[in-house]
Amino acid sequence: MPGKQMSVVVTRRLPEVVETRLKELFDVELRDDDTPMTTEQLAAAMGRADVLVCTITDKIDARLLGRAGEQLKLIANFGAGVDHIDVATARQRGIHVSNTPGVVTEDTADIVIALILAVTRRMAEGIRVAQSDSWGGWAPTAMLGGRIKGRRLGILGMGRIGQAVARRAKAFGMQVHYHNRRRLRPEIEEELDATYWESLDQMVARVDILSINCPHTPSTFHLMNARRLKLMKPTAVIVNTSRGEVIDENALTRMLRAGEIAGAGLDVFERGHEINPRLRELSNAILLPHMGSATLEGRIEMGEKVIVNIKTFADGHRPPDLVVPSML
Ligand SMILES: O=CC(=O)O
């Protein structure tokens, strides 16, 4: 099927250069407004597109896939995480799913470090004080946080992002520990100076800062449940830039309130952008609106990946970033 004839429907506004390139290459339908499509709009899009370009704000479940037209052959996700797509059902229906791995790595790792520093050095409180009239000037005992040099960082999920976090953490003088389904190759472990823990419980109990960097899959849902959160030191900090569902958010909120965990830096939440109001009230939780990969450079690279996946598929080949259920 020649690329020009491929009908592509895009569910959200994308960076301008990406939209321009999509228009040059395909018969593309772009969005004018930047709100997520309703379920009905999504179903209609899936009924007419050969390729759907969607994002995390589009929940593509088995019911919706059941309404897809025969012509829908590729769902090219703009984003690395695909937990909003029922990949197994798509596969059964002969619909390929691709994503944009790799290009979100460095930006997301930067946000992990930013959150670690923001929580341990009380950045949010500091900004509030500086913006208010209440600042009385420098004082030896004011705004004291904790030093991160020498602290133990535990990385849960040592894929691309976890490793990029480890590199940065090493430069900050932190001790890197990690838990992963598979142990890293010895030369990578050595390069990162990283200590492997087969037991997640044991690692969680020993670290000062825990960074969540595993994807959300059925086996990582609530991996940080109440029991595991309770294993953390009361002085420890937890940072999540992956998916909210990996942590039991209610349990975390209770423990932060009770001072059983010292602080949290969260870029993602269990119910998307509906943040638990109790979490918002806490002064020891720094919350960001899911901006881990939000750089202009990164978003353009994500768009380029989407385009390469569609173009390769349109030319009759396997998209380079095909997601298969066994990867999840
Ligand atoms: O969260 C962002 C992504 O999955 O790329």
The ligand as an ORCA input file, in Angstrom:
! r2SCAN-3c Opt
* xyz 0 1
  O       4.554      8.830     29.885
  C       4.943      9.023     28.769
  C       5.156      7.951     27.809
  O       4.650      6.839     28.042
  O       5.839      8.186     26.813
*
